[in-house]
Amino acid sequence: MKRLPIKQLFDYSAFLVVGTLAAFLWANLDNASYESFVNTKLFTVGHEMPTPGETLDHTTGSHTPHTIKQIVNDILMCFFFALAAKEIWESLLPGGHLSTPRKAAMPLVATAGGMIGPAVLYYIGCQVWERPDLIRGWAVPCATDIAFSYLIARFVFGTGHPAIPFLLLVAVADDAGGLVILATVYAGEGGNLPLCAGAIAVAIGAGIGLNKFGVRSFWPYLVGPGILSWYGFHVGGLHPALALVPIIPTLPHAKRDIGLFHEKESERKDTLNAFEHWWQNPVELILGTFGLVNAGVPLESVGAATVLVLAGLMVGKPVGITLFSILGRGCGLALPQGMKVRDVVVVGAAASIGFTVALFVTGVAFAAEDMAEAREAASMGALLSFGGMILTVVVARLVRVDKLKT
């Protein structure tokens, strides 16, 4: 039996899959011990009991992460979002696919459809189901898991098909929109916004200063500006996992972008790429841990939120991306050369895999203790969106997409 190379375990997000499956099985075999594990306190901070009207949720800005789940979600996931921010930033640089209005127009139009479609369908579902308590989760089905969407699209289209970079651009723009939503819509109440703004501004200034003084190692940017930015996000009620996003542009970087997943990107030696090369594999391990502490959802958790999230992802997203792309063509925008409308339909299906990001947004949207039932039901929807891989293959067969031979 041929052994699977270690590199492929990282390239195909195997650790995330294993962590997710382990959590799901553990929660359904012994949910009490699973909950005890993820809520284990590694250290004690502040007062143990919340004051009247206060919650233990990190978004209030009054409690430091100290359980296993909080440390993974609020600290370790900073590096996952930092890598996403790196791709977004580079796409905006000269030569990048989002660097000019002409290049960015169609992918951004498709992205808008891929976010509006799921959100509208989710909202309508809440009204029909008479579940106003679930409306807060409208952004959950807006998410797209870049890694798994890319893997299934590459399987369906072949590696050289123009639909691949188009999907990646849509997913990257989707992530950018998701970061904005997390930082604004789901900002916690009661945060110290002046202190937050001041800390983040000083952090960005410190990052720019390090750059101007020629600091080429990425570690000082993480230890200094990174920690200060995390503090600012935390006290301001913003999700601290986004703390490295404003620091990423301050790292020394190449002047031009050569494209997402370009084979020569591994040869670039600038600080920003060095950061990605160093953290790429550790982030895969972090994602495995993220799956372990977030995907433990009992089977009986299936509910209205499960259906709403799945409908938004597997119906709203493909329909939204396709309709907005057709609308864009009607307004004079062009799809990449060699790409047809039927390819866009398959891209929409591939983008329906919310998985990692949808799980994360679920935890933020339904963070309150009294929303535990909705959180678990929506998490089940995020997990089941992995079925978007099957949907993509089926849709590709139905519309007769030709796989590009390389």
N, C-alpha and C positions, 0 to 999 in steps of 0.2 A: 504493500500500500504506500503510495507516494505521500510524503510528509509535506504539509503546507508551510512554505517559507514564512519566517517571522515577519518579513516585510509586507507580505500580503495580508497578514492579520491586522496590520496598521492601515494599509491602503484601503481595505474593505470594511473598516469600522467594526471589526469582529468583536472588539472589547465592549463596544456599546451594545451590540446584539446580545452578547453573553451576559452582561450586567443586567440588561432589561429582562431577559428570560429568567435569570436567577431570581430577580426581585419578584417577578410575577408568580413564579412557582412557590417561592418562600411565603409570600403574602397569602396564597391560597391554601397552603399546607399548614401554616402556623402564623396567622396574622398577628397574634399578640407578640410573639418573639420578634417578628419583623419590625413592628412599630416600636418596640423597645430598643431595637438596634439603631434605627435611623434617628431616634430621638435621644440617643445616649449623649449625656453631657460630658464633653471632654474637659471642660473647666467651667467654673462658676464665675459669673460677672454680675455686677449690679445687684438689685434686689430681686428676689426670686418670684415674688407675687406682684402682678401688675396693680397699679393704683386704679381706683374707679374710673371707667371710661377709657383705660389704656389697655393695649393688647401686647402680647409678646412678639407680635409680628415685626420683622426687621424694618418694614417700611415706615414705622413711626419714628425711626431714627433714635430711639431711646434704649435699644438693647444691642449689645454686641453679639454676633454669631458665636455660638459655643456648642451647639449640638452637631453631630456628624452631618446631618442633612443641611443645616444652615451653613456650615463651613464649605461644603461642596458647592451649594447653590450660590452663596454670596461671595466667596473668595476664589475657589478654584475655577469656577466658570468664568471668571474675569479673563482668563487666557483664551478660552474658546471664543468669546465675543471680541477679544483683541485681534485674533486671526481673521475673523469675519470683517472687522473694521479695516484691517490691512488690505483685504481684497477690494473693499469699497473705495478706500483712499487711492489705491493704485489705478483703479478704473477711471478715476477723475483726473489723473495726471495726463500730460500731453501724450498722445498716441493711444491712450486708453479708450475702451469701447464706450465710456460714458463721458468722454472729455469734451465733446462738442454737441450742440443741439441736434445736428444732423445724425450723428452716430447714436445718440441716446434716445432719440424720439420714439422709435418703434418699441424697443425694449421697455422703456418707461411707460408707454401706453399699455403694453401687455401686462406690465406689473400692476398698474392701476386697476386693470380688470381683474387680475388675480387676487387683489386685496378687497376691492369693492364687491365683487361677486359673492365671495364667501360671507363677508360681513352682512350684506343685505339679506342673503338667504337665511343666515343664522338669526338675524333680527326678526324677519318675517316668521320664522319657526317659533320664536319665543312668543310672538303675538298670537299665533294660531294655537299654540299649546297653552296659552295663558300662563306663561312662566316669566313674569317680569324680573324675578330674582336671578334669572340666568343671563339677562342682557349684558351684564358686566363682562361676560366671556366672549363678546363678539369678535375680539381680535385673535382668539385661539386658532380658528381655521384659516386665518390670513397667513400663517407661517408656512415656510417651505424648508425642508431639510436638504441642504445643498448636496451633501455627500451621497445620500441614497438616490436622490433625483438624478444626479449625474451618473451614478452607476447603472441605473436601469435605462437611462437614455442612451448611454454608450452601448449597452447591450442591444437595444432596439435599432438604433440608427447606424452604428459603426463609429469608430473614433474620429473619422475625418469629416463627418456630415456637418453642414452649417447650422443645423438645429442644436448641436451641442453647445457651442459658444452662446447662442441665443438663449438657451435655457439657463446657462450659468449667469448671464447678465440679468435675466429676469429674477433668478434666485438671489443674486447679490443685491439688486435694487430692492427686492422684497425684504431682505435682511435689514437694509438701511431704513426702510419704512418701519420695520418691526422695532428697531432700536429707538426710533423716535416715539413710537407708541408706548414702549416700556418706560421711557424717560418722562413722558408727559401724561398720558391717559391714566397710567397706573402709579403715578407718583403718590406717595403716602401723605396723609393729612398730618398737620402738626410739625412738619419738618422745619428746621431753621434755614430758610432760604437765603437770607443774607450771608450767613456763615458758609453755606453750601457754595454759593456763587463766588465768594471770596476765596475759599480753599481751592476750587477748581481753576479759577483765574490764576492764582499763584502757582498752581501745579503746572498749568500750560506754560506760563512764563518761565518757570524753572526748566521745563523741557526745552523750550526755545533757547534758553541760556546755555544749557549743556551742549546743544547743537552748535551754537555760535562759538563756543570755546573748543570745539573740535572733539568732543567726547564721542568715541565710536563704539564703545561697548554698550549694549542695550541694558545691562544690569543697573547702572546708575539711574536710568530713566524709570525703571520699575521700582527701585528702592526709595528714590526721592519723590519725584512727581507722581508716580503711580500710587504710592501709599497715601500721599496727601489728597490726591483726587478721590481715592476710595473713601477717605474720611469725609470729604465734601459730599459725595453721593449719599453716604450713610446718614449723616446728620440732616441732610436736606430732604430725606424721604424718597429719594430716587433709588432705583435698584442698584446696589453697589457692584453687581456683576458687570455693569457697564462702565466701571470706573476707568479702565484703560483706553476706552474709545477715544476720548479727547486727547490722550497722550500720544497715540499712534502717529498722527501727522507730524509731531515734533521730532521723531526719530530721523536721523540722516537716511535719505532714501535716494534711489535712482531717479533721474530727472524725467525719464519716460517709462511708460508701461509697455511690456512686450506681450501682454495677453494672459488671461487666466490659464493656469496649469500648463504654461508653455514649458517645453522640455529644457530650455536654456535658463529658466528661472533659478534652478538649483545652482547655477554657476555664478550668480550675482552675489557680490560680497558686501553690499551696503548693509548698514545696521538693521534696517527694517527687514530685509530678507534674512539676515543672520538670526534675528529674533524668530522669524517664522521657522527656519530650519531647525533651531534648537528646540522650540516648543511644539512642533508638529506632532511628534510621537507622544510626548507627555500629555498633550491635550487629548489624544485618543484614549489614553488610560484614564484621564479625568472624566471623559464622556462615559467610559465604562462604569466609573464610580457614580456618575450622575444617574445613569440608568438604574443602578443598584438601589439608590436611595429615593428614587422618584417613581419608578415603574411598578411598585408593589401595590397593585390594584386588585382587590377581590373580585371574582366573577360576578357576584351579586351587585356590584356597583353600577352595572349597566342601567342607564336611565335616560331621561329626556336630553340631558347635556351630551350624552354619548351620540345620540342620533343627530343632534344639531351640529356638533363638531364634524362628524363624518359627512353629513350632507354638505356642509360648507366646504370641506376640503375636496371631496370626491365628485361633487356636482358643481358647486358654486365656483371653485377655482378653475377647472377646465373650461366651463362655459364662459366665465368672465374673461379669461385670457384669450379665448378664441373670438368672442364677440368684439372685444376692444381692439384686437389685431385687425379684424375685418373693417372695423370703423376707422382705424388708422390708415388702412389702405385707401379707404374711400376719401380720406382727407389728404391724400397725396403722399403718404409715407410708404416706404418700401421695406419689404422683408429682405433679409440677407440673400444674396445671390445664390440660387440653387435650392431655395426653401419655398415650399408651397403651403397653402392654407391647411391641408391635411396634416402636414408636419406640425403646424401650430397646435392642432387638436391633440396630438400625441404629447407635445411639450406640456400642454395644460394638464394632461393626465399624469405625467411624470412629476409635475410641480405639486400634485395633490398629496404628496407624502409629507406630512407635517412633522411627525415623530419627535425628534429632539427638541426643536424650537417650540413646537406646539405644547410639549410637556412643560417646558420652562414657562411659557406664557400662562398656561393653566395654573401653575403654582402661584404665580403673581396675581392673576385675575381673581382667583378664589382663595386668597391667602387667609382670610378671616376664619377663626375657629368655627363659626356657625355656618360656614360654607363648605365644610368637609365633605358632605355628601355630593354636592355639585362638583367639587374638585376631583373626587374619585371618578365620578361619571364622565367628566370631560377628559380626564387622563386616559380613561379607557378608549375614548374616541381618538385621542392622539396616538395611542398605541395601535389601534386597529387601522389607522391611516397607512400603516406599513403595507396594507393591502393595495395601496396605490401602485405598487410594483406590478401586481397582477393586472390591475386595471390598465396600466400602460401597455402591457403586452397584448391584451385583448383589443384595446382600441387600435393599436398599430396593425393588428391583423384585419380588423374590420375596415379600416380606411386604406389598407394595402400600402403601407409605407415600405419603401424599398431600402433594405440595409445597404449602406455604402461599403463596397468591398475595398479593403486596403491591402 
